[in-house]
Amino acid sequence: QVQLVESGGGLVQAGGSLRLSCAASENIFSFVFMAWYRQTPGKQRELVAGIAKGGSANYQDSVKGRSTISRDNVKNMVYLQMNSLKPEDTAVYYCNGVHIDGRNYWGQGTQVTVSS
């Protein structure tokens, strides 16, 4: 059973930083694409940042320049470093992985709250 487990969420003041971590239960080379999504109540889950197996990354416009997604292929981890956080970044953040078996895997989510 493939598992993704997020950590690193919390309460931070506007302008602060957080680093979210996603631990995969197997070698992350098994995932063709890994990403961070976020969701707020009543809204659809949205892509924040993604990173392909080869390392190329893409970002939602609202976080460009403030966030960096990275992967550690040895530790089987994916990270999202978020800086200059804004209250509108408040959401539950989910780690996502598109596996080579064709399935889409999700973590349980981690809450990020940015106070103004």
N, C-alpha and C positions, 0 to 999 in steps of 0.2 A: 504494500500500500504506500503510494507516494504521499509524502506529507510536506507541507510548507508551514513553517512556524515563524510568525512575526514577533518582534520585540522592539523596544525603544521608544514607544509612544509615551505621551505624558502631557503635562501642563507646562506651557512656556509663555513668557511675555512676548508681545509683539516686538519684532526685531531680533529675537533670539534664534537659536539653532537647535536642531534635533537630528540625530542619525537613526534611521530605521534599519533594522536588520531582518533578513529573511533566511532562515536555515532550511535547507533542503535535505530530505532524508536519503537522497541518493546523489550521485555525481551530477552536477548541474550541466555537464555536457549532454545529459539526457534531455535537456530542454532546448528547443530551438529558439525560444524567445522567453525572456522573463521580464516582468513589469511590476510596477506599483500602480494601483488604482486607488481612488478614494470615493467615499460616498457620504452624503449628508441626508438626513431624514427627508423623505419625500422627493428625492432626486435620484436620477440614474447614476449608477457607478460610472466614473469617468477615468480615463487613462491619464496618469500623471507623468510617468516616464517609463520607457522600455529599453531593453538592451538585448541585442541579438547575440547568437552564439559566437559570432565573429568579433563582437565587442562594439559594434556601432550602436549608438544610442539616439533616442528621440525624446522630446519633451513637449508637454502641453505648453502652449504659449504663456500661460499665467505663471509658470514656474521657471521658465527659461532664464538663465543667468543667476538663479537663486538656488537651484537644485542640481545635484549630480548623482546619477545612478552608476553603480559600479558592481563588479562581480569578482569574487575570489574563488577561482577554480580549484584551489587546493582545499579550502575550508568548506566549499559548497555553500557559499553565502552570497546573497545579493544585498546591496545596501542602497539606501536613499539618504543622501546628505541634504538637508534642507536648511537654508540660511535666510536671514531677513524675513522671518515668518510673519505672516499677516493674519488677522482674525479670520479672514475668508479661507485660510488654509485649514481651518478646523474641520475635521472629518474623521471617519474611520478609514484607515489606510489598509489596503489588502495587497498581499503579495500574490502574484499570478505567474504560473508557468505553463507554457505550451509544450507538452511533452512530445517526444518523437513517436510515441504510440498514438498520437492524434488527439489525446485527451487534454482538457484544460483543467489545471489544478489551482485551487485557491487555498490561502491560509485563512485563519479564523478572524483576522483583523486586529488592528491595534489603534486605539483612540489617540488622536492628536487634538489638543485643545490649545488655541492661541488666544490669550487674553489681551485686551486692548489697554 
